[in-house]
Amino acid sequence: MRIVSLTVAAVIAVGVAACTPAAGGDSPRNAQTHAATAGPRPPAPSASPSSSRPPAGPVIQVTGAPGGVKAKGAVLADAASGQVLWGRDPGTERPMASLTKVMTALLVLEGGNLGRETRVPKAAFDYAWKYGGETAALRPGDRLTVQQLLAALLLPSGADAAYTLADAYGPGLDAFVARMNATAARMGMTHTHFTSPDGLPYPTGTATYSTPSDLLTLGLAAMRYPVFRSIVDLRFYHLPKGHGHHQYWWDNTDGLIGSYRGAVGIKTGYTDTARHCLLFEAVRNGRALIGVVLGSPATGPAAGAQDAEKMLNWGFRLRLTG
């Protein structure tokens, strides 16, 4: 299926389907929202993007700006209407670290067949070890479904999962990376370039880059897929030992999930050059806000989440006009 081309300007007119929060936003979310365990489950979320979109609501009246945000680049928008509420150098190219994996997931979702079993190659382990990437501790030879590998990609940010998926869907890394760049161009992400399916800093720390505006486009596109939303909203994922694979437990690296009321995703990133990066979305009282921070200072593992919280708190206080 062809991915709809979106630019930041087009997003304002087109919009995107937003997640609906559970009733009683201050209460803990349903356990299946917090965690997933393989076994008997309700019907799986659709692997196809949502075609229905909510009508654009009243325009948000923007006053002031979020205070204390330390990220070098940032943007915040209304997810339903695409109205950009605030930005800091939104068109400046910066390294994006593991936010890259959102494009990897998007291409896999576009390819479909999420129930297909895929063997983890030893090369995936070697690759992650060589470049010092975070891993999902995948065991070479294990056979996992594509959807399980997406959880390994998006929650613990596994470079081994990125390699396995790219190798299967390219086929091969070079072909997959070429498709990533072609898809970015088709989506209007003209200031984005990929050199890997994971965002690791090679051949240089700035070889893979994007802008807050381009990543906003990417986030809006990915969150149209119910299966993507169902993964990035999890606090952890437990896969018991089964036929053809070991047991796995993957925690979500996104500090907003489970700690910030209404947070529903999306993806963290960090390298020494990129610093802390976060693509995020939260929903409160029926309003969904989506944003990006790039280059939050390395003051602690939650630096990106802290910047995102300041932006979201400010955005949710804004009033609607009309």
N, C-alpha and C positions, 0 to 999 in steps of 0.2 A: 504493500500500500504506500502511496506517495505521501510523504510528510508535507503538511501545509506550510508554505513559506511564510515566515513571520519576521517582520522587522519591528523595532521598538515603536516606530510610528504606526505600523499596521496593527500592532497589538492593541492600540487604543481603540481602533475601530472593530477589530475582530473579537477580542476578549478570549477567555478560555474557561472551561468548566472548573469550578472551585469545589473543594471538598466541603462537606457539610459537617459541622461539629456535632458530637454526641450531645444529647439533652443534658442540661445541668453542667455547663462548662467548667465549674469549679470542682466538680466531682471527679475522682479517678476514672479514666476511660475504661471501657470494657477490656478484660484481660487479653482478648484476641487482638486488640489494638496495640497493647503493650508488648506482646510476645507472640511468637508462633512456634508451635511444636508439631512436627509431622505426625500424621495419624488421621483418624476420622475428623473431617472438617465440614463446615458449611460449603456450599458451592463456591468454587474459586472465582475471584474477580476476573472480569473480562480482560483478555490480552489485547483487545482492540481499543484504539483511542475513543474517548467519548465524542459522539457527534453532536449531542445537544449542548447548548451553551445558555447560561442564564442571561436574560436581557440585561443590558447595561443599566446599572442603577443610577441614582442621583450622583452628580459630580461631587467629589470630596473637596471641601474648602480648605486649601492649604494655607496655614499660618505658621511662620517661624520655621525652625529646622530642628532635627534631633540634636541634643547636646551630648558632648563627650565621646562621639564616635571617632576612633583612632585609625580606622582603616584608610589606606591610601586611595582606594577606589570603592565606590558603593552606589547602590541604587535601590529604591523602594517604590513599589507600584501596587495598585489595586489589581488583584488577580482576575476579577470578573470583567472589568472595563478596560484594563490596561493603562489606566491613568497613572502617569509617573508622578509620584508625590515629592520625591527628593532624590538628589544624586550628588556625588562628588567625583569629578573626572570620569563620568560614565562611559566616555568614548576612548579612554586611554588604555592602550594595550599593556597587560601585565601577566606574569605567569599565574596559572590557575591551579597548579598541583592536581589533586585528585578530583576536582570538579570535572575534570576530563572524563571520568567514569560515567557521568550522566549521559554523555554522547554515546559511549560504548553501550550502555543499557538501551538507549533509544534505538540504535541500529539493530540490536538483538530483538527488541520488541517489534520493530518493523519487519524483521525476518520471520517472526512467529515460530510456531512449533515448540512451545515452551515446555511441553511434556517429554520432549526427546531426551534420551539419556546420552550423556557425553562423558567420555573417559578423560580423566585428568592426566595430561602427559607429564613425564618427568621434566621436560623442558620448561614447564610452568614453574616448578620448584627452582630449577637452575636460574631461570630468568629473574625471579624475585630476589633470590640470594645474591646474584651478580650486581643488581642495581640497588640493593638495600631497601626494597619496597616493603610496605606493610603487607601481611598475608592473612589469608583465611585458614592457614595451616592445612591446606588441602593435601591429601595423600596421593602421590602418583599411583595411577592404576584404578583409583576409585571411580565409580560411575555415578554421576549425579544428573538430575534433570536440569534443563536450562533454567527453569525458574528457581531451583535451589542455588544454582550458580549465580543468578542475579542477586540473591540475598547475600551470598558470599562476596560479591562485588561491591554492593552498596552499603552494607552494614559495617563490617570490619574493614572495608576498603581494600579488599584483597587484590594485590597485583597478580597473584597466581590465578585468581578467578578471571581477571581481565585478560590474561594471556590465553587461558583455556577457551573463553568465549570468542575472542578475536580469531584464534586459530581455527575454531570450528565454523565461524560465520564469515571469514574473509573470502575463501579460506586462506589462512596464513596471515601473519601480522601485517606484512606490507600491503596486501590487498585490502585488509580491514582499515588500516590507517588512511589509505587513499579514499575509501568510501566515507570515512569520517570527515575528511576535508571537502569532499564533493557534497556531502549532505549539509555541512555548515554553509557552503556557498549557496546551495539551493534555498536554505532557510533565511538568507540575507545576513548571515553572520560574517560580514566582510572583513572584520578585524580579528578573526580567530584562526589559529593554525595548530594542528595536531602532529606530533611526531611519534606518539605511542597511544595505546588504548588505556593508559593508566595515569599519565601526567608526571611520571618520574623524570627527574631533571637530567635528561640526556638527549642529544649530545651535549647540550648546555642547559643551565638552569632556567633560561628564558626561551628555549626552543619551542615549547608548547605555551601558547598564550591566548588570551581573549580579553574582552572588556566587560565591565558590569552590564552594559546594555545588551551585548551579544549573549551573555550568560542568562540574562533575564528571558530572552527569547527561547533559549534552550530549556530553562526550567519550566516555562509555560507549556512548551510542547511535551515534555516528559510527563508532567503532571496530568495530562489529558488521558494517560493510560491508567485505568483502575488498578491493574496488577502492579504497576510501578508505585502508585500511591500506597497500596497495601503493604509494600515492603519498606519504604522509607519511613513509614509511620511507626514501625516496630521498635521497641526498646531492645529486644534480643530475639534470636531465632535459634531454636533447638531442633536438631535433626538427629533422632535416635539412630543407633547402628541398625543397618538394614542390609538386604541382599545387595552386594556389590559395593558397599561403602561403609566407612567407619562412622562413629558418632561425631557430631559437630555441634559447637555452641558458638554463636557469633553475636557479640554485643554491638550495638549501634554506636558509632563514634560521635554522633551528633548530640552535643550536650543540651540542646533545646528539648529533645524528645524526653518526655517524662518530668521535665523540670519547669518548662515554660507553658503556661496554660494555653491550649489551643494549637500548639506546634504540631505540624503534620509532616515535616521533612525539611531539607531534602538531602544535602550532601556536604561533608566536610572535606578540607584539603589542607595539606601543609608540606612545604619543603623549606630548606634554609633560605632559598632565594624568594620564593613566593610568600613566605610567612603564612599566617593563618588565613584561610579562605573558607567561605561558607555560602552556599546557596540554600535559602530557607523559605518556608511558608508557614503561616499560622492563620487560624480562623477563630474569630470571636464574634458572637452575636450575628452570625450570618455574613460577616465581612471577612474576606480572605485577602491577606497582604502577602506579597512575594518579594523577595529581595536578594541582594548579593553583597558580600563584602570581600574585597581582595586586599591582601597586605596588612591585615591587622597585626600589631606588633607581637613579638614572641615573648610576651610577659607571662604566659601560662597557657595550658591546653585549652582553656575556655575563652581565649581572647576574641575569637571570631564570634562566638555565641554571645559574649557580652556586648559587642558592637551591635549585633542583630537585635538583641533585647531592647537596647536604647532606641533603635530605629522603629521597632514594632510598637513599643510603648507610646512613642510619639505619634505614630500613624494611627493607632487605634483611638487616640484622643481626638483626632480631627473630626469635624462635623460635616454632615452632608448638606448640600444646598438643594433647594427645590423640593 
